[in-house]
């Protein structure tokens, strides 16, 4: 793994370079998109970004869990969780990137 983390600033810089907006406008655009996605998820809406992924909120019921250290049963309260499901397009791109890197490692 490369260990690089892409930040909001990196996204804004990419918009600046590729779209030609000012750095300030690029940062504002990235913030607006992220805010819209977050607000939709908080409302409980699904967010589907074609060829990328789907974000959904699921309601989980109360259940019994177990403390692995003591073996004691503990109730886990009901909650809402967000799920991320990668599209097949993204999965295939990740796989191709992995196979491409694996082939380069074998040649070295």
LUMGUKOL-467405 format. One record per residue: residue number from 0; residue in three letters; chain; x negated, y negated, z negated of N, C-alpha, C in turn. Coordinates in steps of 0.001 Angstrom, whole numbers, plus 500000, padded with zeros to 6 digits. Atoms other than C-alpha are relative to their C-alpha. Example, Ala and Ser with C-alpha at 12.3 -4.5 7.8 and 13.67 -1.06 7.14 Angstrom:
<r><n>0</n><res>ALA</res><chain>A</chain><n_x>499110</n_x><n_y>501190</n_y><n_z>500000</n_z><ca_x>487700</ca_x><ca_y>504500</ca_y><ca_z>492200</ca_z><c_x>499100</c_x><c_y>498800</c_y><c_z>500000</c_z></r>
<r><n>1</n><res>SER</res><chain>A</chain><n_x>500820</n_x><n_y>501190</n_y><n_z>500060</n_z><ca_x>486330</ca_x><ca_y>501060</ca_y><ca_z>492860</ca_z><c_x>500770</c_x><c_y>498910</c_y><c_z>499270</c_z></r>
This chain:
<r><n>0</n><res>UNK</res><chain>A</chain><n_x>499168</n_x><n_y>501187</n_y><n_z>500000</n_z><ca_x>500000</ca_x><ca_y>500000</ca_y><ca_z>500000</ca_z><c_x>499127</c_x><c_y>498755</c_y><c_z>500000</c_z></r>
<r><n>1</n><res>UNK</res><chain>A</chain><n_x>500792</n_x><n_y>501214</n_y><n_z>499886</n_z><ca_x>498805</ca_x><ca_y>496521</ca_y><ca_z>500756</ca_z><c_x>500001</c_x><c_y>499210</c_y><c_z>498707</c_z></r>
<r><n>2</n><res>UNK</res><chain>A</chain><n_x>499945</n_x><n_y>500711</n_y><n_z>501259</n_z><ca_x>499908</ca_x><ca_y>495132</ca_y><ca_z>497393</ca_z><c_x>500462</c_x><c_y>498560</c_y><c_z>500139</c_z></r>
<r><n>3</n><res>UNK</res><chain>A</chain><n_x>499558</n_x><n_y>501377</n_y><n_z>499788</n_z><ca_x>501101</ca_x><ca_y>491849</ca_y><ca_z>498958</ca_z><c_x>501472</c_x><c_y>499874</c_y><c_z>499674</c_z></r>
<r><n>4</n><res>UNK</res><chain>A</chain><n_x>498612</n_x><n_y>500309</n_y><n_z>500302</n_z><ca_x>504307</ca_x><ca_y>490340</ca_y><ca_z>497653</ca_z><c_x>500390</c_x><c_y>498770</c_y><c_z>500793</c_z></r>
<r><n>5</n><res>UNK</res><chain>A</chain><n_x>499506</n_x><n_y>501138</n_y><n_z>499232</n_z><ca_x>506296</ca_x><ca_y>488058</ca_y><ca_z>499938</ca_z><c_x>500879</c_x><c_y>499163</c_y><c_z>499076</c_z></r>
<r><n>6</n><res>UNK</res><chain>A</chain><n_x>499263</n_x><n_y>500900</n_y><n_z>500883</n_z><ca_x>507623</ca_x><ca_y>485038</ca_y><ca_z>498036</ca_z><c_x>500917</c_x><c_y>499085</c_y><c_z>500811</c_z></r>
<r><n>7</n><res>UNK</res><chain>A</chain><n_x>499148</n_x><n_y>500988</n_y><n_z>499328</n_z><ca_x>510195</ca_x><ca_y>482367</ca_y><ca_z>498806</ca_z><c_x>499144</c_x><c_y>499015</c_y><c_z>500781</c_z></r>
<r><n>8</n><res>UNK</res><chain>A</chain><n_x>500907</n_x><n_y>500939</n_y><n_z>499315</n_z><ca_x>507315</ca_x><ca_y>480059</ca_y><ca_z>499693</ca_z><c_x>499475</c_x><c_y>500612</c_y><c_z>501300</c_z></r>
<r><n>9</n><res>UNK</res><chain>A</chain><n_x>500455</n_x><n_y>499323</n_y><n_z>498776</n_z><ca_x>506051</ca_x><ca_y>482652</ca_y><ca_z>502202</ca_z><c_x>501099</c_x><c_y>499999</c_y><c_z>501059</c_z></r>
<r><n>10</n><res>UNK</res><chain>A</chain><n_x>498870</n_x><n_y>500020</n_y><n_z>499058</n_z><ca_x>509511</ca_x><ca_y>482873</ca_y><ca_z>503772</ca_z><c_x>500183</c_x><c_y>498598</c_y><c_z>500579</c_z></r>
<r><n>11</n><res>UNK</res><chain>A</chain><n_x>499859</n_x><n_y>501381</n_y><n_z>499533</n_z><ca_x>509755</ca_x><ca_y>479083</ca_y><ca_z>503956</ca_z><c_x>498887</c_x><c_y>499640</c_y><c_z>500981</c_z></r>
<r><n>12</n><res>UNK</res><chain>A</chain><n_x>501128</n_x><n_y>500261</n_y><n_z>499101</n_z><ca_x>506310</ca_x><ca_y>478927</ca_y><ca_z>505568</ca_z><c_x>500222</c_x><c_y>500668</c_y><c_z>501357</c_z></r>
<r><n>13</n><res>UNK</res><chain>A</chain><n_x>499713</n_x><n_y>499297</n_y><n_z>498743</n_z><ca_x>507376</ca_x><ca_y>481515</ca_y><ca_z>508167</ca_z><c_x>501069</c_x><c_y>499244</c_y><c_z>500798</c_z></r>
<r><n>14</n><res>UNK</res><chain>A</chain><n_x>498967</n_x><n_y>500792</n_y><n_z>499317</n_z><ca_x>510504</ca_x><ca_y>479464</ca_y><ca_z>508978</ca_z><c_x>499364</c_x><c_y>498736</c_y><c_z>500573</c_z></r>
<r><n>15</n><res>UNK</res><chain>A</chain><n_x>500693</n_x><n_y>501218</n_y><n_z>499538</n_z><ca_x>508321</ca_x><ca_y>476338</ca_y><ca_z>509232</ca_z><c_x>499224</c_x><c_y>500275</c_y><c_z>501280</c_z></r>
<r><n>16</n><res>UNK</res><chain>A</chain><n_x>500844</n_x><n_y>499679</n_y><n_z>498840</n_z><ca_x>505942</ca_x><ca_y>478028</ca_y><ca_z>511694</ca_z><c_x>500817</c_x><c_y>500423</c_y><c_z>501218</c_z></r>
<r><n>17</n><res>UNK</res><chain>A</chain><n_x>499284</n_x><n_y>499408</n_y><n_z>498867</n_z><ca_x>508523</ca_x><ca_y>479857</ca_y><ca_z>513819</ca_z><c_x>501155</c_x><c_y>499149</c_y><c_z>500511</c_z></r>
<r><n>18</n><res>UNK</res><chain>A</chain><n_x>498827</n_x><n_y>500768</n_y><n_z>499585</n_z><ca_x>511500</ca_x><ca_y>477482</ca_y><ca_z>513869</ca_z><c_x>499642</c_x><c_y>498551</c_y><c_z>500279</c_z></r>
<r><n>19</n><res>UNK</res><chain>A</chain><n_x>500417</n_x><n_y>501371</n_y><n_z>499742</n_z><ca_x>509756</ca_x><ca_y>474135</ca_y><ca_z>513680</ca_z><c_x>500666</c_x><c_y>498978</c_y><c_z>499108</c_z></r>
<r><n>20</n><res>UNK</res><chain>A</chain><n_x>499450</n_x><n_y>500952</n_y><n_z>500966</n_z><ca_x>511716</ca_x><ca_y>472606</ca_y><ca_z>510804</ca_z><c_x>498854</c_x><c_y>499489</c_y><c_z>499132</c_z></r>
<r><n>21</n><res>UNK</res><chain>A</chain><n_x>501033</n_x><n_y>500479</n_y><n_z>500925</n_z><ca_x>509791</ca_x><ca_y>470521</ca_y><ca_z>508297</ca_z><c_x>499858</c_x><c_y>501011</c_y><c_z>498869</c_z></r>
<r><n>22</n><res>UNK</res><chain>A</chain><n_x>500201</n_x><n_y>499073</n_y><n_z>501124</n_z><ca_x>508362</ca_x><ca_y>472348</ca_y><ca_z>505282</ca_z><c_x>501135</c_x><c_y>499870</c_y><c_z>498985</c_z></r>
<r><n>23</n><res>UNK</res><chain>A</chain><n_x>498916</n_x><n_y>500230</n_y><n_z>500957</n_z><ca_x>511019</ca_x><ca_y>470768</ca_y><ca_z>503049</ca_z><c_x>501292</c_x><c_y>500623</c_y><c_z>500507</c_z></r>
<r><n>24</n><res>UNK</res><chain>A</chain><n_x>498777</n_x><n_y>499435</n_y><n_z>499422</n_z><ca_x>513859</ca_x><ca_y>471715</ca_y><ca_z>505394</ca_z><c_x>499935</c_x><c_y>501526</c_y><c_z>500029</c_z></r>
<r><n>25</n><res>UNK</res><chain>A</chain><n_x>500173</n_x><n_y>498544</n_y><n_z>499970</n_z><ca_x>512455</ca_x><ca_y>475237</ca_y><ca_z>505743</ca_z><c_x>500243</c_x><c_y>500590</c_y><c_z>498618</c_z></r>
<r><n>26</n><res>UNK</res><chain>A</chain><n_x>499813</n_x><n_y>499525</n_y><n_z>501373</n_z><ca_x>512336</ca_x><ca_y>475676</ca_y><ca_z>501960</ca_z><c_x>501476</c_x><c_y>499907</c_y><c_z>499605</c_z></r>
<r><n>27</n><res>UNK</res><chain>A</chain><n_x>498570</n_x><n_y>500164</n_y><n_z>500306</n_z><ca_x>515899</ca_x><ca_y>474326</ca_y><ca_z>501636</ca_z><c_x>500835</c_x><c_y>501055</c_y><c_z>500709</c_z></r>
<r><n>28</n><res>UNK</res><chain>A</chain><n_x>499272</n_x><n_y>498987</n_y><n_z>499242</n_z><ca_x>517134</ca_x><ca_y>476694</ca_y><ca_z>504354</ca_z><c_x>499872</c_x><c_y>501370</c_y><c_z>499345</c_z></r>
<r><n>29</n><res>UNK</res><chain>A</chain><n_x>500224</n_x><n_y>498717</n_y><n_z>500671</n_z><ca_x>515571</ca_x><ca_y>479722</ca_y><ca_z>502640</ca_z><c_x>500805</c_x><c_y>500051</c_y><c_z>498700</c_z></r>
<r><n>30</n><res>UNK</res><chain>A</chain><n_x>499242</n_x><n_y>500060</n_y><n_z>501259</n_z><ca_x>517113</ca_x><ca_y>478636</ca_y><ca_z>499312</ca_z><c_x>501500</c_x><c_y>500150</c_y><c_z>500249</c_z></r>
<r><n>31</n><res>UNK</res><chain>A</chain><n_x>498568</n_x><n_y>499916</n_y><n_z>499691</n_z><ca_x>520550</ca_x><ca_y>478202</ca_y><ca_z>500906</ca_z><c_x>500397</c_x><c_y>501429</c_y><c_z>500352</c_z></r>
<r><n>32</n><res>UNK</res><chain>A</chain><n_x>499696</n_x><n_y>498622</n_y><n_z>499611</n_z><ca_x>520449</ca_x><ca_y>481685</ca_y><ca_z>502444</ca_z><c_x>499987</c_x><c_y>500913</c_y><c_z>498772</c_z></r>
<r><n>33</n><res>UNK</res><chain>A</chain><n_x>500094</n_x><n_y>499166</n_y><n_z>501203</n_z><ca_x>519301</ca_x><ca_y>483310</ca_y><ca_z>499193</ca_z><c_x>501159</c_x><c_y>499706</c_y><c_z>499054</c_z></r>
<r><n>34</n><res>UNK</res><chain>A</chain><n_x>498871</n_x><n_y>500364</n_y><n_z>500874</n_z><ca_x>521931</ca_x><ca_y>481385</ca_y><ca_z>497194</ca_z><c_x>501304</c_x><c_y>500592</c_y><c_z>500514</c_z></r>
<r><n>35</n><res>UNK</res><chain>A</chain><n_x>498759</n_x><n_y>499455</n_y><n_z>499431</n_z><ca_x>524688</ca_x><ca_y>482465</ca_y><ca_z>499581</ca_z><c_x>500093</c_x><c_y>501502</c_y><c_z>499777</c_z></r>
<r><n>36</n><res>UNK</res><chain>A</chain><n_x>500028</n_x><n_y>498551</n_y><n_z>500235</n_z><ca_x>523651</ca_x><ca_y>486127</ca_y><ca_z>499329</ca_z><c_x>500276</c_x><c_y>500287</c_y><c_z>498525</c_z></r>
<r><n>37</n><res>UNK</res><chain>A</chain><n_x>499805</n_x><n_y>499798</n_y><n_z>501448</n_z><ca_x>523446</ca_x><ca_y>485897</ca_y><ca_z>495516</ca_z><c_x>501439</c_x><c_y>499719</c_y><c_z>499580</c_z></r>
<r><n>38</n><res>UNK</res><chain>A</chain><n_x>498623</n_x><n_y>500346</n_y><n_z>500364</n_z><ca_x>526826</ca_x><ca_y>484171</ca_y><ca_z>495201</ca_z><c_x>500993</c_x><c_y>501055</c_y><c_z>500466</c_z></r>
<r><n>39</n><res>UNK</res><chain>A</chain><n_x>499102</n_x><n_y>498963</n_y><n_z>499482</n_z><ca_x>528520</ca_x><ca_y>486779</ca_y><ca_z>497377</ca_z><c_x>499898</c_x><c_y>501264</c_y><c_z>499152</c_z></r>
<r><n>40</n><res>UNK</res><chain>A</chain><n_x>500189</n_x><n_y>498801</n_y><n_z>500814</n_z><ca_x>527018</ca_x><ca_y>489627</ca_y><ca_z>495331</ca_z><c_x>500633</c_x><c_y>499813</c_y><c_z>498623</c_z></r>
<r><n>41</n><res>UNK</res><chain>A</chain><n_x>499414</n_x><n_y>500281</n_y><n_z>501318</n_z><ca_x>528057</ca_x><ca_y>487976</ca_y><ca_z>492035</ca_z><c_x>501526</c_x><c_y>500074</c_y><c_z>500067</c_z></r>
<r><n>42</n><res>UNK</res><chain>A</chain><n_x>498534</n_x><n_y>499918</n_y><n_z>499824</n_z><ca_x>531640</ca_x><ca_y>487678</ca_y><ca_z>493394</ca_z><c_x>500466</c_x><c_y>501437</c_y><c_z>500177</c_z></r>
<r><n>43</n><res>UNK</res><chain>A</chain><n_x>499637</n_x><n_y>498608</n_y><n_z>499781</n_z><ca_x>531555</ca_x><ca_y>491410</ca_y><ca_z>494055</ca_z><c_x>500163</c_x><c_y>500354</c_y><c_z>501467</c_z></r>
<r><n>44</n><res>UNK</res><chain>A</chain><n_x>499922</n_x><n_y>499740</n_y><n_z>498564</n_z><ca_x>531457</ca_x><ca_y>491087</ca_y><ca_z>497844</ca_z><c_x>498802</c_x><c_y>500840</c_y><c_z>500442</c_z></r>
<r><n>45</n><res>UNK</res><chain>A</chain><n_x>501122</n_x><n_y>499296</n_y><n_z>499377</n_z><ca_x>529317</ca_x><ca_y>493388</ca_y><ca_z>499980</ca_z><c_x>499303</c_x><c_y>499032</c_y><c_z>500938</c_z></r>
<r><n>46</n><res>UNK</res><chain>A</chain><n_x>500776</n_x><n_y>500822</n_y><n_z>499063</n_z><ca_x>526536</ca_x><ca_y>491702</ca_y><ca_z>501932</ca_z><c_x>499294</c_x><c_y>500959</c_y><c_z>500940</c_z></r>
<r><n>47</n><res>UNK</res><chain>A</chain><n_x>500615</n_x><n_y>499136</n_y><n_z>499002</n_z><ca_x>525572</ca_x><ca_y>493449</ca_y><ca_z>505147</ca_z><c_x>499184</c_x><c_y>499135</c_y><c_z>500945</c_z></r>
<r><n>48</n><res>UNK</res><chain>A</chain><n_x>500895</n_x><n_y>500682</n_y><n_z>499084</n_z><ca_x>522562</ca_x><ca_y>492145</ca_y><ca_z>507020</ca_z><c_x>499635</c_x><c_y>501025</c_y><c_z>501069</c_z></r>
<r><n>49</n><res>UNK</res><chain>A</chain><n_x>500146</n_x><n_y>499041</n_y><n_z>498925</n_z><ca_x>522650</ca_x><ca_y>493975</ca_y><ca_z>510318</ca_z><c_x>498539</c_x><c_y>500302</c_y><c_z>500286</c_z></r>
<r><n>50</n><res>UNK</res><chain>A</chain><n_x>501355</n_x><n_y>499506</n_y><n_z>499727</n_z><ca_x>519519</ca_x><ca_y>496033</ca_y><ca_z>511094</ca_z><c_x>499052</c_x><c_y>499821</c_y><c_z>498814</c_z></r>
<r><n>51</n><res>UNK</res><chain>A</chain><n_x>500842</n_x><n_y>500140</n_y><n_z>501187</n_z><ca_x>518269</ca_x><ca_y>495358</ca_y><ca_z>507543</ca_z><c_x>500536</c_x><c_y>500848</c_y><c_z>498855</c_z></r>
<r><n>52</n><res>UNK</res><chain>A</chain><n_x>499506</n_x><n_y>499270</n_y><n_z>501156</n_z><ca_x>520416</ca_x><ca_y>496507</ca_y><ca_z>504636</ca_z><c_x>501385</c_x><c_y>499523</c_y><c_z>499600</c_z></r>
<r><n>53</n><res>UNK</res><chain>A</chain><n_x>498727</n_x><n_y>500377</n_y><n_z>500615</n_z><ca_x>523670</ca_x><ca_y>496408</ca_y><ca_z>502697</ca_z><c_x>499792</c_x><c_y>499919</c_y><c_z>498497</c_z></r>
<r><n>54</n><res>UNK</res><chain>A</chain><n_x>500023</n_x><n_y>500182</n_y><n_z>501446</n_z><ca_x>523916</ca_x><ca_y>495052</ca_y><ca_z>499163</ca_z><c_x>501438</c_x><c_y>500129</c_y><c_z>499513</c_z></r>
<r><n>55</n><res>UNK</res><chain>A</chain><n_x>498656</n_x><n_y>499827</n_y><n_z>500545</n_z><ca_x>526914</ca_x><ca_y>496163</ca_y><ca_z>497106</ca_z><c_x>499946</c_x><c_y>499990</c_y><c_z>498487</c_z></r>
<r><n>56</n><res>UNK</res><chain>A</chain><n_x>499872</n_x><n_y>499928</n_y><n_z>501449</n_z><ca_x>528123</ca_x><ca_y>495874</ca_y><ca_z>493525</ca_z><c_x>500895</c_x><c_y>501187</c_y><c_z>499687</c_z></r>
<r><n>57</n><res>UNK</res><chain>A</chain><n_x>499219</n_x><n_y>498839</n_y><n_z>500422</n_z><ca_x>529343</ca_x><ca_y>499058</ca_y><ca_z>491850</ca_z><c_x>500314</c_x><c_y>499878</c_y><c_z>498518</c_z></r>
<r><n>58</n><res>UNK</res><chain>A</chain><n_x>499634</n_x><n_y>499929</n_y><n_z>501406</n_z><ca_x>531216</ca_x><ca_y>499437</ca_y><ca_z>488588</ca_z><c_x>499704</c_x><c_y>501405</c_y><c_z>499515</c_z></r>
<r><n>59</n><res>UNK</res><chain>A</chain><n_x>500333</n_x><n_y>498697</n_y><n_z>500571</n_z><ca_x>529799</ca_x><ca_y>502240</ca_y><ca_z>486473</ca_z><c_x>500795</c_x><c_y>500179</c_y><c_z>498716</c_z></r>
<r><n>60</n><res>UNK</res><chain>A</chain><n_x>499211</n_x><n_y>499706</n_y><n_z>501187</n_z><ca_x>531942</ca_x><ca_y>503878</ca_y><ca_z>483825</ca_z><c_x>499087</c_x><c_y>500309</c_y><c_z>498822</c_z></r>
<r><n>61</n><res>UNK</res><chain>A</chain><n_x>500743</n_x><n_y>499612</n_y><n_z>501194</n_z><ca_x>530887</ca_x><ca_y>504555</ca_y><ca_z>480263</ca_z><c_x>499657</c_x><c_y>501482</c_y><c_z>500102</c_z></r>
<r><n>62</n><res>UNK</res><chain>A</chain><n_x>500404</n_x><n_y>498600</n_y><n_z>499968</n_z><ca_x>528957</ca_x><ca_y>507796</ca_y><ca_z>479916</ca_z><c_x>499082</c_x><c_y>500278</c_y><c_z>498821</c_z></r>
<r><n>63</n><res>UNK</res><chain>A</chain><n_x>500894</n_x><n_y>499594</n_y><n_z>501075</n_z><ca_x>526878</ca_x><ca_y>509723</ca_y><ca_z>477448</ca_z><c_x>498606</c_x><c_y>500222</c_y><c_z>500574</c_z></r>
<r><n>64</n><res>UNK</res><chain>A</chain><n_x>501387</n_x><n_y>499813</n_y><n_z>499614</n_z><ca_x>523110</ca_x><ca_y>509488</ca_y><ca_z>477792</ca_z><c_x>499265</c_x><c_y>500685</c_y><c_z>498864</c_z></r>
<r><n>65</n><res>UNK</res><chain>A</chain><n_x>500778</n_x><n_y>499315</n_y><n_z>501025</n_z><ca_x>520347</ca_x><ca_y>511160</ca_y><ca_z>475859</ca_z><c_x>498645</c_x><c_y>499296</c_y><c_z>499854</c_z></r>
<r><n>66</n><res>UNK</res><chain>A</chain><n_x>501309</n_x><n_y>500568</n_y><n_z>500282</n_z><ca_x>517326</ca_x><ca_y>509607</ca_y><ca_z>474175</ca_z><c_x>498968</c_x><c_y>501097</c_y><c_z>500250</c_z></r>
<r><n>67</n><res>UNK</res><chain>A</chain><n_x>500935</n_x><n_y>498919</n_y><n_z>499665</n_z><ca_x>514474</ca_x><ca_y>511613</ca_y><ca_z>475740</ca_z><c_x>499017</c_x><c_y>500321</c_y><c_z>498870</c_z></r>
<r><n>68</n><res>UNK</res><chain>A</chain><n_x>500964</n_x><n_y>499792</n_y><n_z>501079</n_z><ca_x>512264</ca_x><ca_y>511183</ca_y><ca_z>472677</ca_z><c_x>500601</c_x><c_y>500822</c_y><c_z>498861</c_z></r>
<r><n>69</n><res>UNK</res><chain>A</chain><n_x>499381</n_x><n_y>499340</n_y><n_z>501154</n_z><ca_x>514741</ca_x><ca_y>512328</ca_y><ca_z>470018</ca_z><c_x>501048</c_x><c_y>501032</c_y><c_z>500387</c_z></r>
<r><n>70</n><res>UNK</res><chain>A</chain><n_x>498938</n_x><n_y>499095</n_y><n_z>499573</n_z><ca_x>517340</ca_x><ca_y>514204</ca_y><ca_z>472069</ca_z><c_x>501379</c_x><c_y>499551</c_y><c_z>499535</c_z></r>
<r><n>71</n><res>UNK</res><chain>A</chain><n_x>498726</n_x><n_y>500513</n_y><n_z>500527</n_z><ca_x>520048</ca_x><ca_y>512105</ca_y><ca_z>470377</ca_z><c_x>500881</c_x><c_y>499501</c_y><c_z>501141</c_z></r>
<r><n>72</n><res>UNK</res><chain>A</chain><n_x>499053</n_x><n_y>500487</n_y><n_z>498998</n_z><ca_x>523162</ca_x><ca_y>511461</ca_y><ca_z>472463</ca_z><c_x>500400</c_x><c_y>498571</c_y><c_z>499658</c_z></r>
<r><n>73</n><res>UNK</res><chain>A</chain><n_x>499695</n_x><n_y>501412</n_y><n_z>500192</n_z><ca_x>523881</ca_x><ca_y>507768</ca_y><ca_z>472961</ca_z><c_x>500990</c_x><c_y>499584</c_y><c_z>501088</c_z></r>
<r><n>74</n><res>UNK</res><chain>A</chain><n_x>499080</n_x><n_y>500470</n_y><n_z>498954</n_z><ca_x>526863</ca_x><ca_y>506156</ca_y><ca_z>474728</ca_z><c_x>499362</c_x><c_y>498861</c_y><c_z>500803</c_z></r>
<r><n>75</n><res>UNK</res><chain>A</chain><n_x>500470</n_x><n_y>501065</n_y><n_z>499108</n_z><ca_x>525910</ca_x><ca_y>504030</ca_y><ca_z>477729</ca_z><c_x>501242</c_x><c_y>499222</c_y><c_z>500420</c_z></r>
<r><n>76</n><res>UNK</res><chain>A</chain><n_x>498813</n_x><n_y>500818</n_y><n_z>499774</n_z><ca_x>528348</ca_x><ca_y>501142</ca_y><ca_z>478068</ca_z><c_x>500270</c_x><c_y>499795</c_y><c_z>501496</c_z></r>
<r><n>77</n><res>UNK</res><chain>A</chain><n_x>499674</n_x><n_y>500263</n_y><n_z>498587</n_z><ca_x>530210</ca_x><ca_y>500396</ca_y><ca_z>481318</ca_z><c_x>499299</c_x><c_y>498727</c_y><c_z>500457</c_z></r>
<r><n>78</n><res>UNK</res><chain>A</chain><n_x>500714</n_x><n_y>501158</n_y><n_z>499484</n_z><ca_x>528441</ca_x><ca_y>497927</ca_y><ca_z>483568</ca_z><c_x>500154</c_x><c_y>499917</c_y><c_z>501507</c_z></r>
<r><n>79</n><res>UNK</res><chain>A</chain><n_x>500028</n_x><n_y>500206</n_y><n_z>498556</n_z><ca_x>528142</ca_x><ca_y>496502</ca_y><ca_z>487043</ca_z><c_x>498550</c_x><c_y>500041</c_y><c_z>500446</c_z></r>
<r><n>80</n><res>UNK</res><chain>A</chain><n_x>501361</n_x><n_y>499908</n_y><n_z>499463</n_z><ca_x>525082</ca_x><ca_y>497343</ca_y><ca_z>489111</ca_z><c_x>500016</c_x><c_y>499651</c_y><c_z>501482</c_z></r>
<r><n>81</n><res>UNK</res><chain>A</chain><n_x>500128</n_x><n_y>500305</n_y><n_z>498581</n_z><ca_x>523856</ca_x><ca_y>496179</ca_y><ca_z>492478</ca_z><c_x>499229</c_x><c_y>501129</c_y><c_z>500663</c_z></r>
<r><n>82</n><res>UNK</res><chain>A</chain><n_x>500698</n_x><n_y>498974</n_y><n_z>499239</n_z><ca_x>522854</ca_x><ca_y>498740</ca_y><ca_z>495066</ca_z><c_x>499479</c_x><c_y>499381</c_y><c_z>501298</c_z></r>
<r><n>83</n><res>UNK</res><chain>A</chain><n_x>500629</n_x><n_y>500422</n_y><n_z>498755</n_z><ca_x>520616</ca_x><ca_y>498263</ca_y><ca_z>498085</ca_z><c_x>499891</c_x><c_y>501239</c_y><c_z>500863</c_z></r>
<r><n>84</n><res>UNK</res><chain>A</chain><n_x>500094</n_x><n_y>498867</n_y><n_z>499092</n_z><ca_x>521008</ca_x><ca_y>500580</ca_y><ca_z>501033</ca_z><c_x>499382</c_x><c_y>499516</c_y><c_z>501299</c_z></r>
<r><n>85</n><res>UNK</res><chain>A</chain><n_x>500714</n_x><n_y>500399</n_y><n_z>498784</n_z><ca_x>518482</ca_x><ca_y>500180</ca_y><ca_z>503814</ca_z><c_x>500706</c_x><c_y>500557</c_y><c_z>501234</c_z></r>
<r><n>86</n><res>UNK</res><chain>A</chain><n_x>499407</n_x><n_y>499527</n_y><n_z>498743</n_z><ca_x>519774</ca_x><ca_y>500430</ca_y><ca_z>507382</ca_z><c_x>499076</c_x><c_y>501037</c_y><c_z>500631</c_z></r>
<r><n>87</n><res>UNK</res><chain>A</chain><n_x>500818</n_x><n_y>499018</n_y><n_z>499277</n_z><ca_x>518582</ca_x><ca_y>503204</ca_y><ca_z>509647</ca_z><c_x>498897</c_x><c_y>499318</c_y><c_z>500809</c_z></r>
<r><n>88</n><res>UNK</res><chain>A</chain><n_x>501006</n_x><n_y>500744</n_y><n_z>499240</n_z><ca_x>516758</ca_x><ca_y>500585</ca_y><ca_z>511726</ca_z><c_x>498804</c_x><c_y>499692</c_y><c_z>499096</c_z></r>
<r><n>89</n><res>UNK</res><chain>A</chain><n_x>501082</n_x><n_y>500312</n_y><n_z>500935</n_z><ca_x>514745</ca_x><ca_y>499480</ca_y><ca_z>508678</ca_z><c_x>499262</c_x><c_y>501265</c_y><c_z>499573</c_z></r>
<r><n>90</n><res>UNK</res><chain>A</chain><n_x>500634</n_x><n_y>498736</n_y><n_z>500397</n_z><ca_x>514126</ca_x><ca_y>503068</ca_y><ca_z>507564</ca_z><c_x>499051</c_x><c_y>500497</c_y><c_z>501082</c_z></r>
<r><n>91</n><res>UNK</res><chain>A</chain><n_x>500843</n_x><n_y>499550</n_y><n_z>498889</n_z><ca_x>512763</ca_x><ca_y>503942</ca_y><ca_z>511008</ca_z><c_x>498759</c_x><c_y>499128</c_y><c_z>500164</c_z></r>
<r><n>92</n><res>UNK</res><chain>A</chain><n_x>501159</n_x><n_y>500896</n_y><n_z>499900</n_z><ca_x>510509</ca_x><ca_y>500864</ca_y><ca_z>511078</ca_z><c_x>498982</c_x><c_y>500299</c_y><c_z>498903</c_z></r>
<r><n>93</n><res>UNK</res><chain>A</chain><n_x>500900</n_x><n_y>499661</n_y><n_z>501105</n_z><ca_x>509087</ca_x><ca_y>501771</ca_y><ca_z>507659</ca_z><c_x>499286</c_x><c_y>501313</c_y><c_z>500303</c_z></r>
<r><n>94</n><res>UNK</res><chain>A</chain><n_x>500605</n_x><n_y>498708</n_y><n_z>499675</n_z><ca_x>508513</ca_x><ca_y>505352</ca_y><ca_z>508803</ca_z><c_x>498938</c_x><c_y>499852</c_y><c_z>501090</c_z></r>
<r><n>95</n><res>UNK</res><chain>A</chain><n_x>500982</n_x><n_y>500214</n_y><n_z>498931</n_z><ca_x>506782</ca_x><ca_y>504222</ca_y><ca_z>512005</ca_z><c_x>498760</c_x><c_y>499294</c_y><c_z>499471</c_z></r>
<r><n>96</n><res>UNK</res><chain>A</chain><n_x>501140</n_x><n_y>500694</n_y><n_z>500597</n_z><ca_x>504594</ca_x><ca_y>501844</ca_y><ca_z>509995</ca_z><c_x>499151</c_x><c_y>500945</c_y><c_z>499169</c_z></r>
<r><n>97</n><res>UNK</res><chain>A</chain><n_x>500719</n_x><n_y>499018</n_y><n_z>500821</n_z><ca_x>503680</ca_x><ca_y>504669</ca_y><ca_z>507620</ca_z><c_x>499221</c_x><c_y>500974</c_y><c_z>500884</c_z></r>
<r><n>98</n><res>UNK</res><chain>A</chain><n_x>500661</n_x><n_y>499043</n_y><n_z>499108</n_z><ca_x>502894</ca_x><ca_y>507101</ca_y><ca_z>510434</ca_z><c_x>498855</c_x><c_y>499335</c_y><c_z>500751</c_z></r>
<r><n>99</n><res>UNK</res><chain>A</chain><n_x>501060</n_x><n_y>500732</n_y><n_z>499310</n_z><ca_x>500859</ca_x><ca_y>504445</ca_y><ca_z>512251</ca_z><c_x>498793</c_x><c_y>499811</c_y><c_z>499113</c_z></r>
<r><n>100</n><res>UNK</res><chain>A</chain><n_x>501097</n_x><n_y>500200</n_y><n_z>500940</n_z><ca_x>498797</ca_x><ca_y>503762</ca_y><ca_z>509148</ca_z><c_x>499321</c_x><c_y>501329</c_y><c_z>499681</c_z></r>
<r><n>101</n><res>UNK</res><chain>A</chain><n_x>500526</n_x><n_y>498682</n_y><n_z>500289</n_z><ca_x>498394</ca_x><ca_y>507482</ca_y><ca_z>508478</ca_z><c_x>499063</c_x><c_y>500470</c_y><c_z>501132</c_z></r>
<r><n>102</n><res>UNK</res><chain>A</chain><n_x>500819</n_x><n_y>499627</n_y><n_z>498842</n_z><ca_x>497040</ca_x><ca_y>508020</ca_y><ca_z>512009</ca_z><c_x>498676</c_x><c_y>499256</c_y><c_z>500006</c_z></r>
<r><n>103</n><res>UNK</res><chain>A</chain><n_x>501233</n_x><n_y>500790</n_y><n_z>500062</n_z><ca_x>494498</ca_x><ca_y>505208</ca_y><ca_z>511531</ca_z><c_x>499078</c_x><c_y>500540</c_y><c_z>498914</c_z></r>
<r><n>104</n><res>UNK</res><chain>A</chain><n_x>500798</n_x><n_y>499482</n_y><n_z>501105</n_z><ca_x>493369</ca_x><ca_y>506739</ca_y><ca_z>508223</ca_z><c_x>499302</c_x><c_y>501303</c_y><c_z>500421</c_z></r>
<r><n>105</n><res>UNK</res><chain>A</chain><n_x>500587</n_x><n_y>498733</n_y><n_z>499547</n_z><ca_x>492744</ca_x><ca_y>510119</ca_y><ca_z>509905</ca_z><c_x>498848</c_x><c_y>499766</c_y><c_z>500969</c_z></r>
<r><n>106</n><res>UNK</res><chain>A</chain><n_x>501058</n_x><n_y>500292</n_y><n_z>499042</n_z><ca_x>490587</ca_x><ca_y>508481</ca_y><ca_z>512603</ca_z><c_x>498735</c_x><c_y>499483</c_y><c_z>499323</c_z></r>
<r><n>107</n><res>UNK</res><chain>A</chain><n_x>501155</n_x><n_y>500609</n_y><n_z>500695</n_z><ca_x>488331</ca_x><ca_y>506762</ca_y><ca_z>510057</ca_z><c_x>499082</c_x><c_y>501017</c_y><c_z>499391</c_z></r>
